[in-house]
Amino acid sequence: MSGITRRDFVNGTLIGAGASLVSCDASKRALMAALDPSYYPPALTGLRGSHPGSNKHAHDSAWSGFSDWGVTTELSETYDLVVVGGGISGLTAAYFFQKRHGADKKVLVLDNHDDFGGHAKRNEHTIDGDTRITYGGSQTLVEPRHSNKIVTELLGDLGVDLKRFETAYDHGFFKRHGLGAVTYFNEEVFGQDKLVQHPFCNYPNYVEGLMGAKLSNEDAAEQAPLSERGREQLLRVLNGGLHLLDVPEGELEDYIYANSYFDYLKRTLGVDDPGVLKMARNSGLDWATTGTDLMSIGSAKSCGALGFAPVAVYDEENPYIHHFPDGNAGIARALVKRLVPQVAEGESAEQLVTARFDYEELDRASSVVRIRLNSTVVHVEHRGELESAAEVSVKYIQGGEPYQVVAKNVVMACYNMMIPHIVSGLPLEQAAALRLQGKSPLQYTTVGLRNWEAMNERGIGLAMSPGNMHQAVLMDFPVSMEGYEYTKGPREPCVLQMISCPYGNTVGAPKLVQYQEARRRMLSLQFEDYEEEVRRHLSGMLTGELFDFDRDVVSISVNRWAHGYTTGGPGDSTRIGRQPFGRITIANADSAPGADAKTAMMMGYRAVNELG
Ligand SMILES: Cc1cc2nc3c(=O)[nH]c(=O)nc-3n(C[C@H](O)[C@H](O)[C@H](O)COP(=O)(O)OP(=O)(O)OC[C@H]3O[C@@H](n4cnc5c(N)ncnc54)[C@H](O)[C@@H]3O)c2cc1C
């Protein structure tokens, strides 16, 4: 199978020590530790995710080999462990390190973002005084009952009660309001704005309780704004299937994984209509790490691409409901609470859902564990010979200034492809392997709406949108817990999730070429561009009196993840890349690879064990 599905969750030069070191006075340290009391990143809107500036130093280093960071301030801080990267994997590493070695062990977590959690980010939208909680990345605990003992125990320690989701998730919400899976065709690409009550693919099927197609294949294809020939082809695809392949039964399984989905569409089903092919390309979305143009028939089938009949997505034990209102940020917050107990009131992950975290507490000199945000690590080096070194120095940039701390151990829980640019002296084979670890770009835009009457009127729970930047727009998951109530009715505020999997311009171009092109395009856009796109999308889809963009849209957070789902590297490169190196070990979901929170936790656990 090419790529990792939701179900399966499913060069540069080394930076020299360079600049000279000066020691830091106590007042400067105190200043750095104190964040403004109003500092509360979940409530920020605009460009979020990897927000502007967060990757600047990493890009300077990786793209142009920049290493002249200026005079480094050497802090008199020594840690038992420094963790590079404050995502779920890094936070888990910090947690297991203390568990294994003692709660008195001093740990520093450094992250380049203004908030902790990595991909697991919380978004809040305050709409007419009502705060709506949602997620800006890592969405749901996928199949948590299939977790191994380590993860199951960790979830238990964090107070995650899996049974609780059975009632916290409102299974009847979509049916009660008649909200189903539809397709929005936009004027720009399809010649007219039109809503058809059929998703034309299996993608929406993971949303528990969402109603399916309200039209038959025949009626839906007839309504699609395509040429007559296009409509015929669409119906042929919808009524197609593997039985049309001229392959003996016993060879079918191998055949479908060895042959291209787009070839099947074009050769077996005779599809050449650009509209139908566009619908097909965008029908897998974030179930996978590429458009379906790069998938085998087997992969396209398993992610429910255009033409594959709805299939059950999860087994009965594992419906897609293990979702905190802020997604897996709920897990990240529970980890932070264990590491820095004074950060918030509440114990279990559920009790923390409505807690406002006090970011001032994250980096107190008096704490055993400190989490330092807005800090990009640029250089990590053993002090002395690799075999005998007792310490590692860690240099990071904060507020444009370089600082250095010392640690007995380091876990690199950051993007693995960046590690060769940061860690000095890695064996060449390992460095080369790490550079090959890829990530696909992904974007989750969250929109604060005054009400969802227009969505309700049209029966939209999730709209596939093959002509738009955001190929799907959906009502957030209906979860209420610990005093947080999901929107009760169409007149109440809500959050819409808009999902964009950016692809390259050339259909069928190699994956890495498409990622690079899509990433460049993503990073070249300003907030105003996204706002305009969201305006056109929602206004075209929700025509009529009940929706007015300027009246009804209160806030937009564009969570851009230029480096989103981990895709690993070729052959054995992931295993070679993640090998321990002296006092430094490697975590992050990249080191499995697996775009999955449970995997991220396991990689944190492994990296700590490897430290000995
Ligand atoms: C949009 C999106 C949706 C997802 N949905 C799901 C889902 O529903 N379920 C699921 O299980 N998984 C999902 N995932 C996969 C997600 O990657 C994992 O769940 C998990 O959050 C990964 O955690 P991590 O700690 O390994 O990596 P990350 O979350 O990427 O954390 C690594 C951190 O290290 C930081 N870092 C990088 N370089 C440096 C440096 N030089 N100095 C300091 N810090 C650095 C990064 O910026 C980041 O904050 C999703 C991912 C994305 C992008």
The ligand as a Gaussian input file, in Angstrom:
#p B3LYP/6-31G(d) Opt

LIG

0 1
 C       -3.444000      17.866000      10.495000
 C       -3.065000      16.585000      11.189000
 C       -4.060000      15.725000      11.641000
 C       -3.716000      14.560000      12.322000
 N       -4.724000      13.742000      12.791000
 C       -4.403000      12.677000      13.546000
 C       -5.419000      11.888000      14.172000
 O       -6.608000      12.125000      14.026000
 N       -5.033000      10.852000      14.959000
 C       -3.723000      10.540000      15.161000
 O       -3.437000       9.599000      15.914000
 N       -2.742000      11.250000      14.556000
 C       -3.052000      12.309000      13.770000
 N       -2.053000      13.060000      13.201000
 C       -0.654000      12.594000      13.291000
 C        0.196000      13.340000      14.327000
 O        1.409000      13.559000      13.668000
 C        0.403000      12.480000      15.588000
 O       -0.828000      12.180000      16.170000
 C        1.211000      13.174000      16.701000
 O        0.598000      14.364000      17.087000
 C        2.687000      13.376000      16.333000
 O        3.383000      13.776000      17.486000
 P        4.966000      13.950000      17.476000
 O        5.338000      14.443000      18.802000
 O        5.593000      12.705000      16.984000
 O        5.289000      15.059000      16.367000
 P        4.887000      16.584000      16.310000
 O        3.517000      16.757000      16.766000
 O        5.244000      17.050000      14.944000
 O        5.841000      17.299000      17.386000
 C        7.201000      17.596000      17.138000
 C        7.489000      18.989000      17.638000
 O        8.888000      19.262000      17.511000
 C        9.008000      20.599000      17.062000
 N       10.324000      20.854000      16.487000
 C       10.769000      20.550000      15.244000
 N       12.035000      20.980000      15.093000
 C       12.385000      21.601000      16.245000
 C       13.563000      22.253000      16.679000
 N       14.646000      22.339000      15.897000
 N       13.581000      22.807000      17.921000
 C       12.502000      22.722000      18.730000
 N       11.355000      22.085000      18.359000
 C       11.305000      21.527000      17.135000
 C        7.904000      20.676000      16.032000
 O        7.662000      21.972000      15.584000
 C        6.771000      20.056000      16.818000
 O        6.158000      21.017000      17.642000
 C       -2.358000      14.227000      12.510000
 C       -1.356000      15.078000      12.009000
 C       -1.708000      16.250000      11.366000
 C       -0.616000      17.153000      10.844000

